[in-house]
Amino acid sequence: LISFSDLPKERISLSIHKLQSAGVKVIMVTGDQPLTALAIARRMNIISDKTANEIAEEDEIPMDIAIKRADAIVINGDMLAEALLEDEDRPEAEKGKKLGEWLQKSQIVFARTTPAQKLAIISECQKQGHVVATIGNNLNDLPSIQKADLGIAKGISSSTLTKHLADIILLTDDFNAIADGIE
């Protein structure tokens, strides 16, 4: 499982395909607006199917039903915040249920997320038994770099502290280096 924040570069859709073929589930977690995130995710081949939003609009059905039908979802930070708030009143064994259901989807984008929400996503992925890698370059990424099983820093743009806390430092800022390394 890898999360990253990186503008699409040449070859990135091929790299995403390589990672997916190797059994890596790629989840996009970004601060971008949902429509921007979706456009980028489509360009990178993280999302290729109709999203729950598109299904809800086309079929004129509630979003929660569309999410159950869809393989591709774009969850915005407000939806995630609401789900996490609902968890506060639940017994420990039931916490993370909605997020866990979202993480079962094959094509996932989390948009307009906060660093705390990124941590919740990483925690739920780990709770489900996934080995989580995350890539980052700035101070906002430090908690997720530390929480992930494998923290990855960008070699050029990452802060000194991010590089110090990361498990792996890429030689470049190119996401494609991850797929090349796995290959």
Legacy VTK file of the C-alpha trace (Angstrom):
# vtk DataFile Version 3.0
C-alpha trace
ASCII
DATASET POLYDATA
POINTS 183 float
0.000 0.000 0.000
1.504 3.328 -1.015
0.193 6.838 -0.568
1.849 9.839 -2.174
1.482 13.436 -3.144
3.128 14.073 -6.462
2.136 15.820 -9.655
1.762 13.397 -12.559
4.994 12.979 -14.436
5.843 11.216 -17.615
5.659 7.415 -17.147
3.687 7.640 -13.893
0.654 5.761 -15.235
3.019 2.973 -16.322
4.615 2.988 -12.868
1.192 2.788 -11.207
0.363 -0.170 -13.445
3.660 -1.868 -12.526
2.960 -1.386 -8.825
-0.584 -2.724 -9.153
0.681 -5.708 -11.169
3.162 -6.409 -8.365
0.263 -6.498 -5.869
0.681 -2.988 -4.472
-2.581 -1.168 -3.797
-2.062 2.492 -4.648
-4.226 4.950 -2.719
-4.005 8.642 -3.500
-4.182 10.897 -0.428
-4.006 14.573 -1.286
-4.898 18.040 -0.144
-6.257 18.828 -3.617
-9.933 19.517 -4.263
-11.909 16.354 -5.154
-12.389 17.236 -8.857
-8.711 18.098 -9.248
-7.702 14.924 -7.420
-10.005 12.833 -9.609
-8.586 14.346 -12.809
-5.046 13.590 -11.634
-6.011 10.085 -10.489
-7.561 9.341 -13.873
-4.459 10.612 -15.655
-2.303 8.347 -13.474
-4.676 5.353 -13.869
-5.415 5.156 -10.160
-9.092 5.557 -11.090
-10.444 4.160 -14.328
-14.025 3.202 -13.406
-17.036 5.387 -12.683
-16.793 6.858 -9.218
-19.470 6.658 -6.570
-20.164 10.361 -7.163
-20.787 9.730 -10.867
-23.012 6.727 -10.120
-25.016 8.710 -7.537
-25.551 11.532 -10.015
-26.394 9.321 -13.025
-28.698 6.943 -11.155
-30.101 9.639 -8.861
-29.385 7.601 -5.748
-27.976 8.558 -2.328
-24.199 8.674 -2.034
-24.004 5.889 0.584
-25.748 3.483 -1.819
-23.524 4.602 -4.695
-20.421 3.982 -2.580
-21.570 0.417 -1.948
-22.023 -0.131 -5.712
-18.819 1.546 -6.880
-15.306 0.146 -7.181
-13.903 3.677 -7.486
-14.383 6.327 -4.809
-13.258 9.864 -4.114
-13.688 10.638 -0.430
-13.281 14.249 0.612
-11.888 15.379 3.934
-15.311 16.438 5.199
-16.711 12.940 4.627
-13.699 11.438 6.361
-14.004 13.883 9.268
-17.670 12.927 9.667
-16.826 9.210 9.669
-14.080 9.723 12.252
-16.415 11.822 14.418
-19.032 9.039 14.316
-16.315 6.650 15.538
-15.825 8.626 18.751
-19.121 7.299 20.164
-18.539 3.697 19.085
-16.999 0.855 21.062
-13.322 0.300 20.191
-14.093 -2.845 18.161
-16.426 -0.880 15.861
-14.203 2.147 15.261
-13.027 2.685 11.706
-15.875 0.686 10.179
-16.799 3.202 7.467
-13.167 3.986 6.631
-12.476 0.257 6.562
-15.298 -0.268 4.082
-13.964 2.507 1.871
-10.498 0.938 1.956
-11.928 -2.290 0.517
-12.518 -0.500 -2.784
-10.027 -1.149 -5.575
-9.683 2.489 -6.708
-9.428 5.072 -3.934
-8.697 8.770 -3.703
-8.864 10.791 -0.503
-9.049 14.523 -1.290
-8.794 17.660 0.884
-7.295 15.590 3.686
-5.482 16.852 6.754
-2.327 15.305 8.212
-4.454 13.824 11.031
-6.790 12.225 8.497
-3.826 10.777 6.621
-2.742 9.166 9.904
-6.216 7.682 10.358
-6.050 6.212 6.835
-2.627 4.712 7.510
-3.800 3.302 10.869
-6.864 1.671 9.343
-4.789 0.162 6.520
-2.397 -1.276 9.097
-5.337 -2.534 11.173
-6.463 -4.430 8.069
-3.049 -6.098 7.883
-1.511 -4.045 5.069
2.106 -2.982 5.029
1.892 0.751 4.416
4.403 2.949 2.636
3.934 6.678 2.304
5.925 9.293 0.474
6.279 12.896 1.522
8.525 15.899 1.463
7.409 18.518 3.969
6.718 18.988 7.653
3.023 18.130 7.225
4.117 14.680 6.047
6.272 13.924 9.115
3.562 12.167 11.177
2.611 9.896 8.270
6.272 9.195 7.426
6.720 8.043 11.027
3.432 6.100 11.252
3.833 4.173 8.000
5.678 0.881 7.973
7.891 2.404 5.298
8.383 6.168 5.187
9.787 7.474 1.916
11.331 10.928 1.475
11.909 12.666 -1.837
15.609 13.121 -2.452
15.550 16.691 -3.703
12.552 18.530 -2.245
12.172 16.814 1.146
13.116 18.744 4.232
16.184 17.632 6.173
13.946 16.433 9.008
11.766 14.413 6.621
14.869 12.746 5.211
16.137 12.050 8.720
12.869 10.343 9.761
12.296 8.426 6.525
13.202 4.779 6.076
14.081 5.339 2.413
15.282 8.471 0.629
14.748 8.504 -3.112
17.665 9.855 -5.126
15.214 12.063 -7.047
11.723 13.470 -6.503
10.332 11.080 -9.114
7.608 8.682 -7.926
8.605 6.357 -10.771
11.726 5.457 -8.777
9.528 3.423 -6.401
8.203 1.217 -9.195
11.700 0.957 -10.682
13.030 -0.129 -7.291
10.375 -2.814 -6.855
10.933 -4.045 -10.389
LINES 1 184
183 0 1 2 3 4 5 6 7 8 9 10 11 12 13 14 15 16 17 18 19 20 21 22 23 24 25 26 27 28 29 30 31 32 33 34 35 36 37 38 39 40 41 42 43 44 45 46 47 48 49 50 51 52 53 54 55 56 57 58 59 60 61 62 63 64 65 66 67 68 69 70 71 72 73 74 75 76 77 78 79 80 81 82 83 84 85 86 87 88 89 90 91 92 93 94 95 96 97 98 99 100 101 102 103 104 105 106 107 108 109 110 111 112 113 114 115 116 117 118 119 120 121 122 123 124 125 126 127 128 129 130 131 132 133 134 135 136 137 138 139 140 141 142 143 144 145 146 147 148 149 150 151 152 153 154 155 156 157 158 159 160 161 162 163 164 165 166 167 168 169 170 171 172 173 174 175 176 177 178 179 180 181 182
